[in-house]
Amino acid sequence: MAKEKGRKLIAQNKKARHDYHILDTYECGLVLMGTEVKSLRQGRASLADGFVQIDGHEAWLHNVHVPEYSQGTWTNHTARRKRKLLLHRTEIDKLESKSQETGHTIVPLALYFKDGRAKVEIALARGKKEFDKRQTLREKQDRRESDRAMSAARRRQRA
């Protein structure tokens, strides 16, 4: 069997980039059961309500939905159990101190396989206010409109 290479995206949390200012990102491994890995290989997972909590100098991923494996038996996992994250001690200490500051949280951004191993990208984030969200949407729309206008001008030049 050939060794997997590269990055295969399983799930992405697009809402996190909309709701939070991303300050710092980390890549970390996950402690998973066998049926969880099989379910992830089918490309089924949801990071929508997920968050990271530091308990006793260990990082735990909460509320990430990995559905039960369809061919699993009594050894199947529960869909929303908490999963341990594999990080270096210095990273955990830094995240713990920063997350205790007011307004900071740790959210998962992406779940993927990297060279055959399940990884999760987490981010230290600060919540956006409502006007920040509107500002971000406005900038995105302005960028899209300017791109359309520039491509239309290029098409007219060619014609």
N, C-alpha and C positions, 0 to 999 in steps of 0.2 A: 504494500500500500504506500502510495506516494505521500510525502510530508506536505501538509498545507503551507502555503506561502501567502503573504499579504494580509490585507485587512478585509473582512467580510462583515458589513454592517447588519445588525439584527434589529435594533430599535434605536430611535432617536427622540429626544425630548425637545421639540421645537418651541414649545410653550415656555420653557425655562429661559431661552434667549429673549423672549418677548417680555417676560415678567421680571427679570433680574438683570442687573449689571454684573457681568462676569469679571471677577477680579483676578482669579488664578485657576488654572486647570491642572489636574493630576490624572495619570493613568494608573489603574490598580487592578489586581486580579480579584477573582471571586472564589469563595469556597462553595462548591455546588455538589448536589447529589447526581447520580448517574442519569436519572430520568429527567432532571432539569437540563442537563447538557443535551440530551436527545431532543427535548422540546425546543431548546434554543436553536439547535441545528436545523429544525423545521422552519425557523425564522419567526417564531411566535413569542412576543414579549411586549410589555407596555411599561414605559417609564413615567407615565403621566402624573401619578401622585407620589412618586418616589422622593425620598430624602435620605440623608446620611446623618447618623447620630453617633457620637463618641461616648462609649460606656466603658469605664474601667480601662482606659488606655487601649481600647480596641475600637475600630471603625465598623459600624453595622449599616447595611443598606436595608431600609424599610419600605414597605408598600409597593415594591416592584412586582408586577404581575407576570409570572411565568406559568402559563396554563399547564395542567396535568398532561403527561405524555399519553397519547391515545392508546398505545399498545402496552402501557404499564399495568402492573398488577397491584397487589397489596403494598408493594414497595414504593408506590408513587409518592411524590412530594405534595405538600400543600402549596397552593398557588401564590399566596401572599406572605410567605414566611420571611423572617429577617435573615439576611445573608451576611456573612463576615467578609470584610474587604481586606485584601492583602496590601499593606502599605509599610514603608519603613517607619521606624519609631520617630525619627525627626519630623517626617511628614505628618504623622498623627498628632504629635505635640504642637506643631505649627497650626494645623487645622483646628485643634481643640481650643487653642488660645484665641485664634481669630474668630471662631464661630461663637464664642461667648460674648463678643462685642455686640452692641445693640444693632439690630438690623441685618446682621450677617447670618447666612445659612449655607449649608452644603447640599447641592443638588446634583443628581446624575444627568449628564448630557447625552451620552451615547453608550450603547451596549453592543459589543462586536467581538468577533474572533480575530485574533492576531497570531499568525503562525500556529493555528490550531488550538490556542488557549483562549478561554473566555476572559474578556477584559471589560472594564467599565470606565468611562471617562467622567470624573466628577469635577465640580467646580465650586470654588468658594465664591459666593455671590451676595450681592446686596439688593434688596427689593427695590423695584422702581415705583415711583409715585405715578398717579394716573396721568399727569401732564407729561411725564417722561415717556410713557407708552405712546401717547398721541404724537409727541415729537418724533419718536422713532418711526412710527407709521408714516408721518408726513415726509420725513427724509427719504424713506423707501419709495414712496409714490413720486416724489420729485425726481429721484434718480432714474426711476423707470420711465417717466415722461421725457426726461432729457435724452435718455438712450433711444427712445422711439423717434424723437425729433431728429436726432443726429443720423439715425439709420435711414429715415425718410429723405433727409437732405442728400445723403450719399447716393440713394437710389435715383433721385432726380438728377444728380450730376452725371451719373452713368448713362442715363437715357437721352 
